[in-house]
Every structure is written in C-alpha cells, then in structure tokens.
Amino acid sequence: MTRHFLDVDDLSPDELAEVLALAEEFKSNGSPPELAGQTLAMLFEKPSTRTRLSFETGMTQLGGHAVFMGPDDTHLDHGEPVSDTGRVLSRYVDFVMGRVFDHDCLVEMAEYATVPIINGLSDIAHPCQSLADLLTIQEQFDSFEDLSVAWVGDGNNVLNSFAIAASTVGLDLTIATPEGYEPSNDALLRASDRGRSPVLTNDPEEAVADADVVYTDVWVSMGQEDEREEKLAAFDGFQLNDELLPDSALAMHCLPAHRGEEITGDVLESDRSLSWDQAENRLHAQKALLAYLA
C-alpha cells in the first residue's frame, strides 16, 4: 500500500520517532545514496525558498533527482483533473511533493497516485515544517519530556500541523491567538486524539508564562494580503519581543519573518532564536521522510 504524508498524523507515534531518529543520523553522519536513480516531482502553486531548496538538495544528497514544476509547468488548475495528474506522475517519478493552495488537491491526488504524495504546504497544513520543528526542539533539549511550548500568533496551517506533532511527542502546548483566529477544530481534535490536548487562550502573557520555547509565525500569510490592516489591528499585543519572551525561553519562527510585526529583529537575531536551525532542519527531516517513504 502506498504511503502518503499529507499531515503529521499520517505517521504513527513510533513512525514519527523513527523518522526523527533517521534525520538525526543523516545530519550527524551524512546521507547514503539510498534513493539513487529515483526522482521527486515538485509541484509549486506558491513560491518558496526553504521548501524547494531543502527537497531538491535532499534528493541530490540521497543520490536521486528532483524536478521543479512551477504553476505554469503543469495542468493543475488549467483543465486537467488532479486525478489524471496523480496517475500520470506515478508513471514517471517515485515521489510527488506539492506546495498548493487547496489541501483537497493533495487529497485527491493521493487517491489516484501509486507513489507517495508529500504535502510541502497547503492552506490547512504544513507537516514537513513540523518535522523540522520537532527535530530542532529535540536537538536543544535531548528529549520532549516535561517541555512546554507556547504558540503566540495566528492559528494558521503551520500551527494546525504543529499542534498534532506536539501532542504526538508529548509536548505541553499552549496556544494564544486573538479571538476568532484559533487553529482549526479538526486539528485540535486530531491533536487530542494523539493523547494531549493543547490549551487555548487569548492572552499571550498567560501562554508564555512557563514556556521553554515560544513559537510564532507571520500574521498575514500568502494570499491574505487584503486582510493585512484588519489582522495587524487584531494581533496588537501578540508580537514576540523582548518583553514577551521569558528570560529562559527560546524563540522559534518558521520563516519568512516580517520583522517588526509578529517578531522583532532583536529576538529573531538573538542567540535565543532557533529559526536558522529550523530552516536547516527542513533538509534533514525531509531527507529522512523521503528515505522512510521509499
């Protein structure tokens, strides 16, 4: 049966631990050519820096090959059914990674593809980022036991997946969003099904009070530019700055960052920022995922 990775809970807790252990091994000792002769098709409806470079470099380091296909290079949204794309790509390549606007596009493709479909980002989930986030936290603290993480900001696709990931490994997660900007109910229910329910609040100071790590992301995501002024007003008081970040806590941001909005440049550039480790760990975590799904 073909394995797909559309969100974090496509991996069991044991499988997730196995992928993270493999990522640590690749990062420490290099990547054997496990995917020699194999090809990854990368479908991009949205622009990217980290997603493209990490997947493309990862396939090269594993001995394989990646093919970039931008929004003008495929028939997605240009007349051909997604089901047909999934069928055809399965005849050419060994993996498909999609960075898409609509999550249902990946769901439909997975129904018809006979090779693994990997979610490189959709409107409701970003599971590859969560793999890198967990790897980064594990590196810093050696384990997930007795750790508290606070999310301060928008209940977006990154948070939806991170909530499930945090619950899977046993992190205590407190989420602070303005009213009306909470993560999806579906993600919260799936996180609870993994054994640990996130705590929700509208008070960022309450959320970070006992946090070992404070995580934030942009308030205005791609495609939400028309909501910019409304969101900036709603998120007043949610900026991750020196006043909000506890003295003993580390800061996370998945990038790209809007300095002066959701995070200050001082925090992002400080020695307590894990953002650059998160970015690097996209490479190692995704290599491990590819090798696991092969």
N, C-alpha and C positions, 0 to 999 in steps of 0.2 A: 504493500500500500504506500502510495506517495505521501511523504510528509511535507506539510507546508508550515510556514511561520508567518501568520497574519497578525498575531498578538502574542504576548508573553505566555499566556496560559495554553498555547499550543504545545508547550513543553511542560511535562510534569515537574514537580519539585526536584526529583532525582535527576531528571534530564537537564534541567536548568543548572544544577550544581555541576554536572558533568561538562556542560559547555563552558562554564566559568573556569573550571579547572583546566580545560584544554586551552582556553585563552591565556591563562597564566603561564602554561607550559610554552605556548608559542611565543609569548612576549619575552620569557626568560631565555629560551634556548633556540629561537628561530623556528622557521616553518619548513617542514619537509615537503617535498613536491607531491603532496597527497592528491592533488587534482590535476596532475599532468594530463594534457590532452583534452581537458574539459573546458566548457565555455559557459559564461554567465551573460545573459542578455539583461541590460539595464535600461528600463523604460522610464523616462523622465517627462512628466507633465509639468513639474515645478523645477525651478533652478536649484542648484545645490553646490556646495563646496565639499563638506565633510563626507556626505553620502557617496558622491561619485568617486572621490579620490580614495576613500577607505576601501570601497568594494573593488575598484579597479586595481589598486595596488595590492590588495589582499589576494585577488585571484592570481596576479603575477607572482607574488611570493610563494603561493601554493603550487606554482607550476602550470596554472591554467591561463585562460584568456578571457577578457571582458569586452563586450561590445556595447558602446553607448548609443542609445536611440532616443533622441530628443523629441519634443512634441510635434515636429514636422517630419519625423522619420518613420512614424508608424501610422496605422489606420485607426488607432484609438481615437474615439470622438470624431472620426472622419468617414463614417459609413460602415466599416466592417464591424460585425458584432464582436464583443470581447471574447465570447466563447470560441469564435474562429481563431482569434489571435492566440488564445491559450493552446488550442490544438496544433496550430502551425508551428509556434515556437517550440513546442515539445518535440517536434521532428528535427529541429536544428541544434538545440542547445541543451545543457544539462541542468541549468538553474535559470530562473527569471526573478529579477528584483524590480519592483515597481515603486516609484515615488509619484503618487497620484493624488488627485483632488478628492475622489469619491472612493471610500473604502469598499463599497459594494462592487466596484470594478475588480478589485483583487479577489473578492469572494467568488465572483462569477468565473474569473479566470482559473481559480483553483479548482472549481468544479469540473472543468474540462481538460486541464493540463495533466500531463503524466510525468512532469518534472516538478521539483519543489518551487513554489511561489513564495517569495520573501517580501514582506512589507517594509520598504525603505522609507515610508512615511505616507500616511493617509490623513483624511480630515479628522478621524477619531482615534488614531493610534500611531505610536512611534516605537515599536518594540525593540528595534535594533539600538536605539538610544538607551533604552532601559538596560540592555545587556551591558553596554559600556558604563552606565552609571553604577550598576552593581559591582562590576569589576573594579571600578575606581574606589568605591567605599570599602570593598574587601581588601584592597591594597593598603589603604590607610589604617584600617583597624584590625586587620588579620581575620576577623570574623564579623558576623552580623549580630551576634548575641548582645543583648542589652543596649542596643543602639537606638537613638531617637532621631528621626529626620523630620524637619518641618518644610512644607511647601508653602511659599508665600507668593501669591500672584493669581494668574488666570487658570481656570480649570480646563486646560486645553488637551490636545492629543498626547502631548508628552506626559502630562500628569495622568491621564487615563491609563496608559501603559505602566507608568512608574508605580501607581497605586497597586496594581496587580503584582508587579515584580516585588515591591516592598513586602507585601503580605506573604508572598511565596517563600521568601527567605527569612521571615520573622522580624523584620524591622518594625518599630513603632513609628507610624506616620501620622502627623497632624497636618491638616490642610487648612490654610487660611486664604479665603477668597472674599471679595465683596459679594454681597447678596445678589444672587442671580447669575453668578459666574462660577458656580461649583462644577466639579467634574461630572461626567455623565452618570446617571443612576445605574446604567448597565455595568460600567467599570467598577463602581463601588460595590455592587452585588457580587461581581466576579472576584473582587479582592476579598470580600468577606468569605466567599466560598473557599478561598485558599487558607482561611484559618484566622485571619486577623483583620478586623475592620478599621479603616482609617477614622480618625477623629476629625470632625468638621467644625470650623469656627469662622467667624467674620472678623476676628481680632488678631492681627499679625503678631502683636506683642505676646499674647497668650500662646500662640502657636510655637514661637521660638524659645519660650522661657527655659525649657530643659533640653533643647536640641543640641545634638552633637554635630549635625550638618543642617544647613539651611539652603534650600534649592529654590531657584526662581527661573523664569523664562520670560520671553517677550510678552508684553500685554497686547500688542497689535500684530497678529500673525499675518503671513502672506494671504492675500485675498480679503483682508478685513480693513483695508485702508480707509474705506468710507465710514468706519466706526471709530476712527482714531480719536477724535476730540471727545466723544462720549466715553470711551474707555479710559483715556487719561484722567478724566474727571472722576470716574468711578473708582479708579485704583489709587487715588490720593491717599497717602499714608502706608502704602504697601511696598514702597521702594526698599530694596535691600541695600542698606547703607551702614556706616559705622555705628550709628545709634541703635539700629535694629539688630544687627548681628551680635549675638552674645560673644563675650571675650574669648571663650574657649571653643567656639564653634567654627567649623569650616564652611566655605561657601561653594555652591555648585551652580553652574549655568551651562546649558547645552549648546549655546551659541547658534546663530549670531546674536550679539548683545546690542541693545540700544542704551549706551551709556547715558546716564542722567535721567533715564525713565525707570525701568524695573530694577536697575542696579547702578551703583555709582562706579565711576572709573577707579576710584581708590580701592573699593572692595574687589573689583574684578582683577586689578593688577597687583593685589597684595599677595603675601606669601601664604595666606589662608585660602586662596582661590584654587579650586580643583578643576577649573574649566579646561585648562590645557591638557590635563591628564585625561579628562573625559573625552576630549577630542581625539587624542592619540588612541585611546582605548576603543574607539569605534573600529579601528583597524583590527586590533587583536581579537575583539569579541566577534566581529563578523567573519574573520577567518575561521574561528572555532565553530561558528554556526554553519558555515559552508561545509567544513570538513565533517561535521556531525550529520548534516542532512544528505551528504553524498552517498 
